[in-house]
Amino acid sequence: MGYELHMTRASHWLDSDECPITLHEWIEFAHASAALREDGYLDLRSVGRQPMFTWSSGGAAVGLHWFEGRVTLSGAHAHLVDLVGLADLAAELSAN
C-alpha cells in the first residue's frame, strides 16, 4: 500500500495555501540542495510542466514535486527510506 508525505509550512497539509512554499522557492531550493537531483519533468494540468527531483537514502529513492503550496513526496513508504533525513530536508525549507 502506498501513500504520500507532504512538506508544508501549515499545521495540516490541506491548509498549505495558508503558508505556502512557492513553486519558485521550491525549485531554487531543490537546485541548490546537494541532496536533491533533478530527475525529469511532471506535467500537472493546473500547474503545467515542472521539474521532478529525487532524494536518495540508504538505497531507496523518493520522488519530490511541488503542488498547491507544498512539496509532495512519492515513495516515502519504500523500505529503507530515512524519514528522519526527509524531516531534516523539510526543516531546511522551513517546513514540516
GIRA-V188316 format. One record per backbone hydrogen bond with DSSP energy under -1.0 kcal/mol. NH is the residue of the N-H (numbers start at 1). CO is the residue of the C=O. E is the energy in kcal/mol with one decimal. If there is no record, write none. Layout:
nh=NH co=CO e=E
nh=NH co=CO e=E
//
This chain:
nh=5 co=73 e=-1.6
nh=7 co=71 e=-3.3
nh=15 co=12 e=-2.4
nh=16 co=13 e=-1.5
nh=18 co=15 e=-2.3
nh=21 co=69 e=-1.7
nh=26 co=22 e=-2.6
nh=27 co=23 e=-2.6
nh=28 co=24 e=-2.3
nh=29 co=25 e=-2.6
nh=30 co=26 e=-3.0
nh=31 co=27 e=-2.5
nh=32 co=28 e=-1.7
nh=33 co=29 e=-1.3
nh=37 co=54 e=-2.0
nh=39 co=52 e=-3.0
nh=42 co=50 e=-2.8
nh=44 co=48 e=-1.9
nh=48 co=44 e=-3.9
nh=50 co=42 e=-2.1
nh=52 co=40 e=-2.4
nh=53 co=64 e=-2.2
nh=54 co=37 e=-2.7
nh=55 co=62 e=-2.4
nh=57 co=60 e=-3.0
nh=60 co=57 e=-2.4
nh=62 co=55 e=-2.6
nh=63 co=74 e=-2.1
nh=64 co=53 e=-3.0
nh=65 co=72 e=-2.0
nh=67 co=70 e=-2.8
nh=70 co=67 e=-1.2
nh=71 co=7 e=-2.3
nh=72 co=65 e=-3.4
nh=73 co=5 e=-3.1
nh=74 co=63 e=-3.0
nh=78 co=75 e=-1.8
nh=81 co=78 e=-1.6
nh=83 co=81 e=-1.2
nh=86 co=82 e=-1.8
nh=87 co=83 e=-2.1
nh=88 co=84 e=-2.2
nh=89 co=85 e=-2.0
nh=90 co=86 e=-2.3
nh=91 co=87 e=-2.2
nh=92 co=88 e=-1.8
nh=94 co=91 e=-1.9
nh=95 co=90 e=-2.4
nh=96 co=8 e=-3.2
//
